[in-house]
Amino acid sequence: MLEDSEDRVETGTVQSEPENRQQMEPTGQRKGAMHSWLRDLVISVAVSAFIIIFLYQPVRVEGTSMLPMLEDQDRLFINKMAYRVGEIQRGDVVVFLYPHDHEKSYIKRVIALPGDTLRIDHGQVIVNGRRISESYVPRRFADDRSQPEMTVPGNEYFVMGDHRSISSDSRDFGPVDRDLIYGKAAFVYWPMDQAGVVR
C-alpha cells in the first residue's frame, strides 16, 4: 500500500508538474516577450533620437537649384557632426540657415572659403586666380553672370547652386557665416532609384 501510494504520488507529481509548467510558462513567456519588446523599443527610440539630434537628420529638398545632383522633393540625410569635428571644404554640399530669414534652410555647394579671392567671368568661376573645374554644373544649367573680384570675409563661405541659371545664392545674398551652416549633405535615401552619396 505504501509503495502503491508512493508510486501514485510520484506519478501524480510527475504528471501534475508539466501541467502546471504548461499553464504558467505561456504567461511568463508573454511577460518576458513583452518586456523584451518594450526594452528594444525604448533602445531604438533612444538611439534614433541620438542619431537625429547629434549625428544625422533627414531633410527634404524643395526646389531645383541643385539639379542634377538633387531634385525637388528628394529626401536625404545631412551629417550634423561633420563640421563639429572637421572643416568645411570647397565642393561640399551644405545646409544652412538663410541669412535673411533663419526660419528657412537652404542647400548649396561651397565654392570659396574664408580668405579666398573670387570672381565670376561670364559664368566661369575663378578662385585665387585659377579657373575651377565644375563637373557638377552641366552645360545646360550654366549661365553667363559675372561678378567683380572679391575676398571672402573671415568665417564666411561663398556658396552657389549647381543649377546656376535659376539659383539664388551668394551671388544674391552674399557669403554665408560659418555659424549658419549646420550640416553636410550626406546621402539621398528617397526616391530609391536616386539613392546614393551626395558628391
RAGI-V363146 format. One record per run of one state. SS is the DSSP state (alpha for helix, beta for strand, coil for the rest). FROM is the first residue (numbers start at 1). TO is the last residue. If there is no record, write none. Layout:
ss->{SS:SS}
from->{FROM:FROM}
to->{TO:TO}
//
This chain:
ss->{coil:alpha:beta:coil:beta:coil:alpha:coil:beta:coil:beta:coil:beta:coil:beta:coil:beta:coil:alpha:coil:beta:coil:beta:coil:alpha:coil:beta:alpha:beta:coil:alpha:coil:beta:coil}
from->{1:2:56:61:75:80:82:86:93:99:101:113:117:122:124:128:130:132:139:142:147:152:156:161:170:174:176:178:181:191:192:195:196:198}
to->{1:55:60:74:79:81:85:92:98:100:112:116:121:123:127:129:131:138:141:146:151:155:160:169:173:175:177:180:190:191:194:195:197:199}
//
